[in-house]
Amino acid sequence: MKSSPLLALCAIALACGTLVLLLGRGPESRPASARRVAGEPGEATPDGVRAPEERPGGLQPARDEARTSVAPAPEPPRLVEVGFDPTAVYGRVVDESGSSVADALVTLLDASVPREGWTAPLDVQSTDAHGRLRFEDRIAFRPVQVQIEAEGFALFFDGHRPGTEREFELERESVLEGRVVEDFGRAGVPGVLVTTRRDHWDGAVFSDRLAATTDASGAFRISGLPAGATVKVGLRRPGGLPLWRSLSLEDGPLTTWEIALGTGPRVVGRVLHAYEETPLAGVEVLVKYEPIAVTDEDGEFVIEVVPGANASPRVTARAPGFLTSVFRGDLSKHVAAGTRLEMRLIPGAAVTGRVVDSAGEPIPDAHVTATSPNSALSQTSRFELRHRAGDESRGVFTDENGHFRLGPLVPGVKLIQVSASRPGLGKTSTSVTLAAPNDHVEVELVMGATGSVRGRVLAGDVPVPATVRCRLGKQSRKTDANDAGEFRIDGLPPGLATLVAEAPGFFKARSRTEPSDTVTVRIVPGETVERDILLASAAGRVAGTVVYTDGTPASGLRITASRPTPTGKTLGTGSTQTDASGRYELDLVGGAGLPVLITASNGRVQAEAPDVIPPRDDVDLVLRQVATLGLSVTDLVTGEDVLYFQLRWREDGEGNWQRYGEKLVPGGDGRYELVLPVGVHDFWVRSRARGYVDVEHTRVPVRSAGSSVEVRLERGTKLTVTGKGDVAPLGKSRVFLVEDSRVGPLSGDPVSPRGYAGTPRAHPLTFQGGVASAPGIAPGRYRILIDPAKGKRVSVAPEVLVVEPRDAQEVSVRFDFTDDAPESP
């Protein structure tokens, strides 16, 4: 059937009109959900999205005005930094799958100040399309806290040290909605502060996403929590002790929760001046780092003992210029007795000063600390470490003019060492004495000039882009040489330094070869030392495959290379593991052209390839097959499982007994699974501590198809041996009770237990006060063997002990020692 020309023209016109409409649709005609429209803080925007609210400290995060859905950008290469920059914080934000997270809000906080100072962060920025972030010259030579917020992800909060690249991985978000009610009446409780934390969050954080205050109905909502995690939820009414509860967020993206918060009795406290006994007003009172009250003009405060809360918290009082006071006790005792909780604050001393260089110029961002052998200094600083910038344990940083203040410090402490340090400038210190409270000491610390080192990393005449480390005592600086092998490290203190270069395929610093990858240089103040580092190629690569006797690949095995030394020991030259196909590749270190021993081991058996001269890629090893043996250990009479025993094994009649090193865990049927090489073995089961006789099973087959063995233990006799005669020297002798059939004919000299101690039916005896006890002895004939103390000869009577089949038996043995006798063989 043919279509008419009219219908064809109508179809063409309709298609053209549709195309014109699509091309003419401007940005204003697109759906509002495809872009973000800015509004006033907290005000709903035209597209229904609420504008970001004002954050603590008056910050308003800068966001892109428009955000459209585009194809994901390719992942960026790793950031390669030339030179060590201790002031830069850089890296990439990714999700759990490793994909970049763009437009994530990153807040940088100064970890050297208390949490109260985090309301004024160092800087705020958003990640780019590849999830990358970089803060430059915002903080120098000190640790920081990095907080990351992104839509649909949990709040990230962790410590970081500038100068190192890092991938910040975000978790998916869960939201907690709940309601706080009274114990009776189920009425909502308004004004309750609800906080959440995990172990690595280190208490309260800068963002308000992890905390909320209940409304008039007692309801609250907290977002930014990690999905599937277990968090601690804290509830605190003004002036009340915090009530903490664990909560699992495994219900999905939204978790609902209701909890009762009752009222309890109140404890009245007062804070006094330690010396003047006068009340102190405006003192902050905290319970486990959380502020709950401030003292009034009479120095008084009130704490509510909430039912279910910890009634023995750490209550702390702190005020500027005073050392903190900590109370650790049961507040409920004060409630029962109707007594007042009194705390006293001691006025603290302080050290102020300035850090300058040799020319008198100020040095900013120098780390200043105070240390003392006096224990009071360190005890006070444990709390200060978490709450004050000016504590003597963590220290402070100098400002842009080099000024610092340390305090409050413990008064009456002599010989306080005040030290200033900064990477690249070394360390300087001076001693001060704080004689009395409110004592104020001023010091000036002078730090010397610095030097630099530069050079090239070469392999012959070929440049190598290696990693270069500069070590100066306990300090270490790192940089990356560029493609031309060039490197430079500035800001080094004067002295002897060691340069170490590392690159794949070359020797590491522990090798001793020529040319060497380790160079020693002397740093001179104000000068740049030039020195090249020559790398020597590795000794070679050894590769091959490892299979079992049936031809299956041996994956996950440890492969080691070693070389004997003139002293008889072995020197490890490298190690690796086999992959899923049993293949391994091992780069050897040191001793080019010398043979090595290649060993493959699965923990039970091993295969060796001696005298391998690298490089070689055909060193194949065949390892004996291992199999699983089922073992059950039961009581001979009751048939119950024996759960506590020791197991030793050996090849059938060969070698020494080996203890089965892995932890044995019974399965559902009470059996244990042993992984052993295929073959015939002997087993020795011991449970003497439970009163059982040792059992030895010989010629037990271990087959690849699976096998099992059942061991039944029999109760033995508890033998008590009482020594007579001269028994005092037995404290330095090894005494064993050995089965008579295992001991050869006796001679006139004492028989040593060497050779018997590590075998079944050899029971060690430990004499205390002339009495020794040995449980789990099988009926039979035994002899006592002694390794006498040096210079002693011993004879034992009777020579043979007969153990009867009974629950307990006591025998008396006479030990006669002779002085100045030759040692036993």
C-alpha positions, 0 to 999 in steps of 0.5 A: 500500500502506497502512502499519499503525498499529503500524509508524507508532507504532514509527517515532515512538518510535524517532525520539523516543528518538534525539532524547533521546539527542542532547539528553542527551549532555553535554560529557563524552560528546563526543569527546576530540579536540574539546577540549584537556585540560591535563596535566603538561609533556611528559605525554600527555593522555587524548585523545593530545595531548601537553601543551605543554612548559616553554619557556626562561625558565620560561614556560608559555603560557596556552591556552584549556582548551577549543577547539571547532570553530565557524563562522569569525568575520567578519573584524574591521575595521582597528584605528583608533587615536586618538592615537599610542601608542609603547608599544603593539604591536598587529596581526593574525595571518593565514595566506597567504590572509589569514584570521585565525589564532586562538589563536596564541601571541605572544611579545614580546622586547626587541630592545635586549638581546642574544639571551641576554636573550630567555629572559625575554621582555617578555610572552606572549599568545594571539590572539583569535578574529579573530587580533588581538593587543595589548600595552600598556605592555610596552615603550616607545620601542624596537624589539621582536622578535615571535615567533608560534607556531601549530599547523600553521604555521611559526615567525614571527620578525621585528622590529617597531616599537611604535606601528604596526599590522601584519598578521603573515602565517604560512607553512605548517609543514614538519617535518625528521627526520634522523640524524647519523652518523660518516664510517665505521661509520655509527654515530649521533653523539649530542649534536650540536646541530642548528640551522636558520635562514633569512636573515630569522631573524637567527641563533638565535631564542628558541624551541627549535622550530628546534633539536634535539640528537641522541639516542643513535642520532643522530636528531633532529626539528625542527618549525616550519620553513616548507614549501617553503623552503630552509634552512641546517642547522647541525651542531655537536658540543661544542667543534667548528666548526659545519658548515652545509649547505643543505637544501630542504624541498620534499618536503611536510610531512615531510622526512627527511635523513641527514648524516655528521659526521666528526671532525677535528684540534683547535686549542688556544687561550689568552686572555690579559690584553692588558697583564698577560699573565696567563691569563683564566679564564671567557672565552666563545669563540664561532665566528660568534656561536655559543658553543662553549667557555669558557676554563679556569683556565689561560685555555685552550680547544679547537676541533675543526676538523670536516671540511667546515666553514669552517676560517677562521671568525670566532673571538671571545673576550669577557668582562665588562669587556673589549673583545671580541677577534676572530680571522680566520684559517685554523685549519688552519695552526695544526694543521699547524704545531702552534702555539697560538692566542693571543687578548688582551683589552683592559680597557674603559672605561665611562660611567654616569649618569642621565637626568632632566628639568628638575625632576630627575625620572628619565626611564625608557626614554631611549635613550643612545648614545656616538659618537666620530670615532675609528675604533676605537670604531666597529670595536669596536662592530660585534661588540658590536652583536650581543652586548652590551646595553651597546655604544656603537653601538646604545646602551642604555635607562635603567631606571625610575630613569633610570640607564644604563651604557655599556660596555665602551668603547675606552679612550684615546678623547677627546671621546666624545659621550654622547647621550640621546633619547626620542620627544617629549622631544628630545635632549641630549648631553655630552662625556666623555674616557676616558683609560685602561683601566678608566676610569669616568666618571659623567654626568647628562643633563638633558632639557627639558619637553615640550608638546602640540598639539591641534586639528581638521581641517576642510574649510570647516566640515565635519570631516575624519577625516584623518591628521595628522603632526607634523614636528620636524626629522628626527623625525616623529609621526603620529596619526589625527583622529577622525570629528569631525576632532579630534586631539592629539599629546603629548610634543613637544619645544620648538621649531618644528613643522610639522603636515601633514594628509592625506585622500583627495580633498584636496591633499597637503602638496606643494601650495601652495594656500589654505586650506593643509593645512600649519600651522607651530606653536611648541611651548612646554614645559608648554603645549598649542597649539591649531591647526586645519588647513584642507583644500582640495579637490583640483583635480578628477578626470579620467577616461576610457578608452584603447584601441588603434586596433583598439578593444581596451582598453589595460590597464596603461598609465601615465597622467600629467597635467602642466602647463607652467610659465613656465620652459618645464618641465612640472609633474607633477600626478598619475599612475595606470594603466589597469585591465583594461578600459582605464579610468583615474581620475586625481585632480589636485593643485593649480591648480584651473581650469587646463588640463592635458595628459593623456598615455597611454604604453606605452613606445613610442608615446603619445597626448595630450589637451591643454588638459583643464580638470578635472573631466571624465570623458570624456577618451578616448585612442586609442593606436597598436597595438603588435606583436611583431617577430622579429629574428635577427642572424647572421654573414654568413660563418659563419651563427652568432648574434651575441649582443652588439649594439646596436639603434636604431630610428626611424619610416621616415625620420623623427626621430632614432635611438632606442636600444631600451631593453629588455633583449633575451633570445634565444628558443629559436630564437635570435631576439629579440622586439621590441615596437614600434608598428605601421608601417614602421621603420628599424633600425640594428644595431651590433656594432663591439666584435666587429669587425662593420660597422654595418648599416642596414635601411630600411622594415621593416614591423611588422604586427599579425599578426607579422613578422620581419627577419634582419640579417647582419653582415659583418666589417670592417677594423680601422683604426689612425690615427697622428697627426702634427704637434701632436696634444696638443690632441686630448684635448679634441676630439671626433674622428670618422671619417665616411663621405665620402658623408655629408659635404658639400663642405669649406670652409676652416674645420674641419668639425664632427661635429655632426649626424654623431655619432649616425648609422651609419658615424660612428666615434669616435676616441680618441687616446692617445699620438697613436694611435687605433683603430677596429674594424669599418670598412667599405671605402670613403672616409672623412673625419676631422671634429673639434670642436677645443678652444676657441681652436684651428683645425685642418686635416687632411691628407689630407682623404679616407682610403681603407679597403681591404677587409682585416683591418687597415690603418694610416694616418698623418694630420697634425693642425696646430693654430693658437692664438688662432683663432675657434671653429668653428661 
